[in-house]
Amino acid sequence: MRDVTQGRLLLILSVLTMIAYFYALFLVDPKAEFLGISIRQWALIIPVLIVVYLFLFVVAWIGWAMATTPPSISLSKEEPSQEEGEGGDSEEDEEG
């Protein structure tokens, strides 16, 4: 699909979802139930559940990335050679 077609499809689906959400939250009979819970309550529960799961997914992804990333190379091994070079430079400066 082209980008324009995908954009139009996303626009249409989001507007239809907004209409369905508004209908479920405000216009459905308050006595209408699904699995013993009113439709209005489902309209609040589902988005909250999705947001919480997305947050936890991001946290899990960060944890996985931290757990599987190899440790970085320590710079402490390079420091003694730099200190020796600096000491040699300072002695040469004093002599010269």
C-alpha angles and dihedrals in degrees: 000000000000122000092249092054092047091049092051091047092051091048093051094045093048093049091048090049091051091051092048091048093050090048093049093046101044113010106043117100106267089226093058109110139186117194090349095304123103119250090241091057090049088053088060099037098052099054092045090050091050093050092048092048092048091051092048091047090055091048091049091048091052090048092050091049091050092047096049100040112101116239117266122252111269116244093205090084090060096046098075092055090050091049091051090050091049092049091051091050093051092050091050090050091052092048096045 
